[in-house]
Amino acid sequence: MAKTVSCRDVGADCDFVARGNSEDEIMQTLSEHARTDHQMSEIPTELAARARAAIHDEAA
């Protein structure tokens, strides 16, 4: 089952949703999004932990 997390899940005012088959895949997608859309050179440790904790199974 696919997993998902959105920027809004971690408190950002952004409609981006990352989907993937694993946490690592989703975190890679989020990292690219953070770099290109939020001008973040890297995701801070605390924010990465919140994002990992917010990853959930995609609703069917």
C-alpha positions as CSV (number, residue, x, y, z in Angstrom):
1,M,0.0,0.0,0.0
2,A,1.3,3.5,-0.9
3,K,2.2,5.9,1.8
4,T,1.7,9.7,1.9
5,V,2.5,12.8,3.8
6,S,1.8,16.5,2.9
7,C,3.4,19.7,3.8
8,R,0.3,20.6,5.7
9,D,0.8,17.5,7.9
10,V,3.9,19.1,9.3
11,G,2.5,22.6,9.6
12,A,3.5,24.3,6.3
13,D,1.0,26.4,4.3
14,C,1.5,24.3,1.2
15,D,-0.6,21.8,-0.7
16,F,2.2,19.5,-1.8
17,V,1.7,15.8,-1.1
18,A,4.4,13.2,-1.3
19,R,3.5,9.6,-2.2
20,G,5.7,6.6,-2.2
21,N,6.1,2.9,-1.2
22,S,8.5,3.6,1.6
23,E,9.5,6.2,4.1
24,D,12.8,6.7,2.4
25,E,11.2,7.2,-0.9
26,I,8.8,9.8,0.5
27,M,11.6,11.6,2.4
28,Q,13.6,11.8,-0.8
29,T,10.6,13.4,-2.6
30,L,10.1,15.8,0.3
31,S,13.7,16.8,0.3
32,E,13.6,17.7,-3.4
33,H,10.3,19.6,-2.8
34,A,11.8,21.5,0.1
35,R,14.9,22.4,-2.0
36,T,13.0,23.6,-5.1
37,D,9.8,25.1,-3.6
38,H,10.8,26.2,-0.1
39,Q,14.5,27.1,-0.9
40,M,15.7,24.8,1.9
41,S,19.2,23.4,1.3
42,E,18.3,20.5,3.7
43,I,15.4,19.6,6.0
44,P,16.2,20.3,9.6
45,T,16.4,17.2,11.8
46,E,13.3,18.2,13.9
47,L,11.2,18.8,10.7
48,A,12.4,15.5,9.2
49,A,11.3,13.7,12.4
50,R,7.9,15.4,12.2
51,A,7.5,14.4,8.6
52,R,8.5,10.8,9.2
53,A,6.0,10.6,12.1
54,A,3.2,12.0,9.9
55,I,3.7,9.5,7.1
56,H,0.6,7.3,6.8
57,D,-1.0,4.8,4.5
58,E,-2.8,6.4,1.6
59,A,-6.6,6.1,1.8
60,A,-8.1,3.7,-0.7
